[in-house]
Every structure is written in C-alpha cells, then in structure tokens.
Amino acid sequence: MIPNPVPIPQPVCPVCRSPLRDTAADARPGSVDAAQDPAGCAGCGAVYPRLYGILDLRPDRTPSAWDDADRETADVLAAAFSAATYSELVALQQSRRRESEVRGMRAHYTGYLLGQEDRSRSMVDGFHAGLDRIFPGGPAGAALDLGCGSGAGLAALAGMYGAVVGLEPGLSNLILAKKALESLPGARVLLIRGVGQALPFGDGAFGYVQMQNVIEHVLDADPVVDETRRVLAAGGRFAADSRNRYDLFRREPHVHLRGVGFLPVRWQKPYVWFRKRIRYEQTRLWSYGELKRILKRRFGKDFRIVFPVLAAYGQSGYLDRWVRRVGRIPCLGGLLLRFFPSHWVFTCKR
C-alpha cells in the first residue's frame, strides 16, 4: 500500500542552494528515454546536465577514469533497458567491471546485488523498529536513501513514505534503480545523481535519512554526516549500518580477507593488492570509536551505536537472541560491540 503522498523535496543547487529551473520532469520515474534537458541554478548560474532522465547534481563533475567507465556502462545498460530484466541488467553491469576491481569475486557481487531487495526490506524494518524504540515519534514527510545504489532500499521506503528520494553518484547504478522501480508504478520516487558531501536539498527537507551499506565507502565521513544533519527536519531521524573496521569474527566483505582493518589505513591498499590483486580505493571501514567521535560532534548525546539485527543479513534469529543476552552483561557487552562485525547507527536531530 502506497502512503498518502507528500511533496517531493525539490532539489537545489549543491553549491549555493538556490532553486533550480526546470526540475519538474525528474519527479516521475520512467524509462531511460525521459527528458534530457539540463537544469540551471537561479542563483549562481551553474548548469547541471540530465542524462537518461536523471539530473546530475554533483558539484564537481571533473572527468575521471571512474566516471568515464561508469558512463560507458550506463550507456550499455540504457541500450538494453527496455528488453532486459533487472537481473540481466545487474549481470551486464558486473560483467563490465575491471578485473583489478573484482578479481575472482564477480559472481559474489552479482549474487549480492540480486539478493539485495529482501535484505534491504528487512534492514529498513529493523532500522525503524530500532528508531521507534530509541527515538520514537519522528516526523512524517519525505525519506532520503543516501547512496541508494541499485535501488533495493527504495521499494521498502516507498511503502512507508509518501515521497522518497534516492541519491547516488553512480549513473549505472541509478539506471538499475530505474529498472527496479518499474515494479512500483504508484511510488513517488525521485532519483538524483549526487554526493553526500554536498546534498542538493534545502535545510530540513527530510523526516528520515538512511544509508545502507554505504558508510564504508565514504572516505571522509565528517562532511557527509554534517550534510545529513542539515537536511533532516527538527526531530528527523537517521539510520545506517556500518561494517566494523576492527571485526574479529568475519572476513572483510569486499575482498574476503581477515584483519584488513587492523592495519594502518595507509597500509590497507597495498596489502589488499599484494594478497588479492584487487584495488581497494573506495573502501574505508570505520571502527566503533571513530563512529562515536563523528556522531558525538554532530548530534551530541542524541545518537546510539548498537548491535545489528542479524536476521536482516540472512542470519538465524537464534544468533540475535544470543547477542542480546551477551549485550546486557556489563562490560562484556560493550567489549563485544567494539569487535562485532557490524554496527547500526541511530540518531535524532533535536
């Protein structure tokens, strides 16, 4: 059931936050043949392109090897969009990744993406249950899926909020998200190409912001958390999951190596390359202490770092019961949390 609609927050210039001209076409998900007209800033005069109907509101669009490769993949996905299923587009996207990025793990990544929808729905439900327990009574309104990836979390949010925005820097991911939204014809979802360091929305635009499987790809978390707090309305809530840098129990999820996070950050990339011949450029796992420092500076006492709901990752509910029991033991629970594979983060803007 689609909730009662609320206004979709209109994007603004990410540089000066002035209104944009001609953004109405973005408010309706559709085919990749949607309008291509750019949008202009009424304040600073910046012009932002629109590719495959998706407005590109990144403040820095300097060409890079990553951007060129992503655009080429997006062009291939767009050409196959109408005839291909979502699963076929995912496989096509992964087939184009460089071997130095995924050596020996392409099948793992493809399977991970194809199973995301059920995991995302469980995680969104878990996020809201945790928020309702710790910070009840959040405001109604629009939701932002920050780093929405291929759109797995958008379907769950569209069933809970009357308006949803998915923001993601990768154009090929956003084309996958468009395909995922075809199964939700009544959902009011706006897709934007952007970055968390400069969110293209006004202050207090959202009642809820989430980040699923994203924080570990944010190399500098401070400005992203600053921007997240800015776009939250008074009483607005934020939820995220974060793979723990100091995980004693499981292998690093992106390269399947143990102990990567225990190395100094400057040693991690050469170590992963030496062991796996995989580039480790866009991953930065954060520890419990690092997350706590960042959140405390922005949210004061209005945050919690807690054990995740393991069932949301496909694990047995028995493990959740065991973790809850151990977590209630003084000292032992806090120690376990610092070395647990993942953390869930909840905050509220007062």
Beta strands, then each sheet from edge to edge (+ up, - down):
strand 1: 20-21
strand 2: 39-41
strand 3: 47-48
strand 4: 50-51
strand 5: 54-56
strand 6: 143-146
strand 7: 164-168
strand 8: 189-193
strand 9: 206-211
strand 10: 232-243
strand 11: 303-306
strand 12: 342-348
sheet 1: 1+ 2- 3+
sheet 2: 4+ 5- 8- 7- 6- 9- 10- 12+ 11-
end
